[in-house]
Amino acid sequence: MEVNVHQAKTHLSRLLRRITEGEEVIIARAGVPIARLVPVKSDKPPFPLGIDEGKFEVPEDFDDPLPPDLLAAFEADNLPMGKPAKRGGKRRRR
């Protein structure tokens, strides 16, 4: 499939979907092909799920409320109010 630059920018998501399905897309400027989009082939196999099964046990109290002192550390009302962070460097006038 060949598309022009404007079509590629406008329909990038659709083109990427077609590429993942194995289709090749040529992008052309003024009718002259300038780029070819192809799916990336990975040499690595997908990461296997469950390789750490049985190595960690979720504690019984995992979902219990936090102790009051620890909970207070996370609440926004208890955060120290400092000066706002400075923005980047000086701005130039145009």
Secondary structure, 3 states (H helix, E strand, C coil): CEEEHHHHHHCHHHHHHHHHCCCCEEEEECCEEEEEECCCCCCCCCCCCCCCCCCCCCCCCCCCCCCHHHHHHHCHHHCCCCCCCCCCCCCCCC
